[in-house]
């Protein structure tokens, strides 16, 4: 049975009480898949009982710091657990990483290892691959398909560096928006339907997202990457979401639920 852990639900704002930047953890059969790695993601996960050595993959939607600021510490936490004799990373001591830019990924590894010239001193291996449209990760538990979006205002002439994802797990289809330029850019991933949409509201109005989910018959909607609308008017936005009488939820840091 798969579970979702909402480790951080805030967009790239100044520090907010009780909130951290965006990171969502998918747990399947006691193993973990990270979707973005905002500040304090490993801290929140570890203190919640997550064994970081059971990490199978880390998938990054784009390289803005509110989605990657916790990545060096996640790497450090994994190698610290190894150095303390807690074992090795669950799958061949290797973490699969998918990212839109490998240069910035390597910088995060360098920070974790303390060696800017050579980050191979990490106590575990990584298999790093650039994200492109199509299936980017698949194992016996999950399958992840990526689709570029226009969050970074790119035209594709130099490639794409912001992505949304379709996660297939336990017979369910979950669309994870990442940060997206237009809500409609998610439609190819939704296809004939999805079981859940994890949607950022840092760049979109809550009402527009609710209407989009309703129009596409999406049964479960989880808001994350909260922007000013939710941060400044949470009670009003909660009332708006509740008015749809649907399984629509404004996620909070530390929230865990079954897929």
Secondary structure, 3 states (H helix, E strand, C coil): CCEEEEEECECCCCCECCECECEEEEEECCEEEEECCCCCHHHHHHHCCCCHHHEEEEECCCCCHHHHCCHHHHHHHHHHHHHCCCCCCCCCCEEEEEECCHHHHHHHHHHHHCCCCCHHHCCCEEEEEECCCEEEEECCCEEEEEEECCCCCCCECCECCCEEEEEEECCEEEEECCCCCCHHHHHHHHCCCCCEEEEECCCCCHHHHHHHHHHCCCCEEEEECECHHHHHCHHHHHHHHHCCCCEEEECCCCEEEEC
